[in-house]
Amino acid sequence: MIRNRSVPADTVLPHIVYQDLAGAMAWLTATFGFTEHYHYGNIDGAQMYLGNAWIMLKKARPGLASPAQIGCMTQSLTVFVDDVDAHLERTRSAGAKIVEELNETFYGERQYGVEDLEGHRWLFSQHAKDVSPGEWGATIAHG
């Protein structure tokens, strides 16, 4: 796998809120290929993974809402995959809403954007080349 200094991977474990956690787990498995690692309670929370990408899922409750409940995007998550073209085909075949067609970015990624069943935005990405942030105009603060 190509390493890209402009886009580090495997550095955070996001927590994502869904109203229907069991339904979201099934959708994330069928559409994106995530696998359940564990769940707890009456499916009040779960951990899933796709390759080296790990996510925590939480059930919506007072103070925790999904984008579908509040009517706006709350964040975007990037997941790195080995074959972004095949992943896009899987996602498209499952009927997911593609919000950004597959493209190669100036910072060295091939990626596409998709919205899930509760409005969370996802980018699925594959390193295309190693690009230093300085090569595309970023100001490097450290390292």
C-alpha positions in Angstrom: 0.0 0.0 0.0 1.3 3.5 -0.9 1.9 5.8 2.1 0.8 9.4 1.6 2.3 12.0 3.9 -0.6 14.4 3.2 -3.2 12.0 4.6 -2.3 10.0 7.7 -4.4 6.9 8.5 -5.4 5.0 11.6 -5.2 7.8 14.1 -8.8 8.2 15.5 -11.7 6.1 16.6 -14.9 8.0 15.7 -18.1 7.6 17.6 -21.2 7.7 15.3 -24.8 8.1 16.5 -27.7 6.3 14.9 -31.4 6.1 15.8 -31.7 2.5 14.7 -28.4 1.0 15.7 -29.2 -2.6 14.6 -30.4 -1.3 11.2 -27.3 0.9 10.8 -25.1 -2.1 11.6 -26.8 -4.2 9.0 -26.6 -1.3 6.4 -22.9 -0.6 7.1 -22.2 -4.3 6.7 -24.2 -4.8 3.5 -23.2 -1.4 1.8 -19.7 -0.7 2.9 -18.4 -4.1 4.1 -17.9 -3.3 7.8 -17.8 -6.3 10.2 -19.1 -6.2 13.8 -16.4 -6.7 16.4 -18.8 -6.5 19.4 -22.0 -4.9 20.6 -23.3 -4.3 24.1 -26.7 -4.0 25.9 -29.8 -4.2 23.9 -27.6 -3.0 21.0 -27.0 0.3 22.7 -23.5 0.5 21.3 -21.2 -1.5 19.0 -17.7 -1.5 17.5 -17.2 -2.3 13.8 -14.2 -2.4 11.4 -13.3 -2.3 7.8 -9.7 -3.3 7.2 -7.7 -1.1 9.6 -10.6 1.4 10.1 -12.5 1.0 13.4 -15.7 2.9 14.4 -17.8 3.0 17.5 -21.6 3.2 17.1 -23.9 4.7 19.7 -27.7 4.6 19.9 -29.4 8.1 19.7 -30.7 9.4 23.0 -31.3 12.8 24.6 -28.2 14.8 23.9 -27.0 12.4 21.1 -28.5 12.7 17.7 -27.8 11.6 14.1 -27.7 14.1 11.2 -31.2 12.8 10.1 -32.6 13.9 13.5 -31.1 17.4 13.5 -31.3 18.1 9.8 -27.6 18.9 9.0 -24.3 17.2 8.4 -22.3 16.8 11.7 -19.0 15.4 10.4 -17.4 13.5 7.6 -15.5 10.3 8.1 -12.7 9.0 5.8 -12.0 5.3 5.5 -9.0 4.0 3.6 -9.6 0.9 1.4 -7.3 -1.2 -0.7 -9.4 -0.9 -3.9 -11.6 2.2 -4.0 -13.0 1.4 -7.4 -14.4 -1.9 -6.3 -15.6 -0.3 -3.0 -17.5 2.3 -5.0 -19.1 -0.4 -7.2 -20.2 -2.3 -4.0 -21.6 0.9 -2.5 -23.4 2.0 -5.7 -24.9 -1.5 -6.2 -26.3 -1.3 -2.7 -28.2 1.9 -3.7 -26.3 4.3 -1.4 -26.5 8.0 -2.2 -23.1 9.0 -3.9 -22.5 12.7 -3.1 -19.0 13.0 -4.6 -18.0 10.9 -7.7 -14.6 9.1 -7.7 -11.8 11.5 -8.3 -8.1 12.0 -7.7 -7.3 14.9 -5.4 -4.4 17.3 -5.7 -3.1 15.9 -2.4 -2.7 12.3 -3.7 -5.9 10.5 -2.9 -8.5 8.6 -5.1 -11.7 9.0 -3.3 -15.5 9.2 -3.5 -18.2 10.5 -1.1 -21.4 8.9 0.1 -24.2 9.6 2.5 -25.4 6.8 4.8 -29.0 5.9 5.8 -29.0 8.6 8.6 -27.1 11.4 6.8 -23.6 10.8 7.9 -21.0 11.6 5.2 -18.3 9.2 4.4 -15.2 9.5 2.1 -13.7 6.2 1.0 -10.1 6.8 -0.2 -7.1 5.0 -1.6 -3.6 6.5 -1.6 -2.7 7.2 -5.2 0.7 8.8 -4.7 2.9 10.2 -1.9 2.5 14.0 -1.9 4.2 16.2 0.6 1.7 18.8 2.0 4.2 21.5 0.9 3.9 20.4 -2.7 0.3 21.5 -2.9 0.6 24.7 -0.9 -0.1 23.7 2.7 1.9 25.3 5.5 3.6 22.6 7.5 3.5 23.5 11.2 5.4 20.4 12.7 7.4 17.5 11.4 
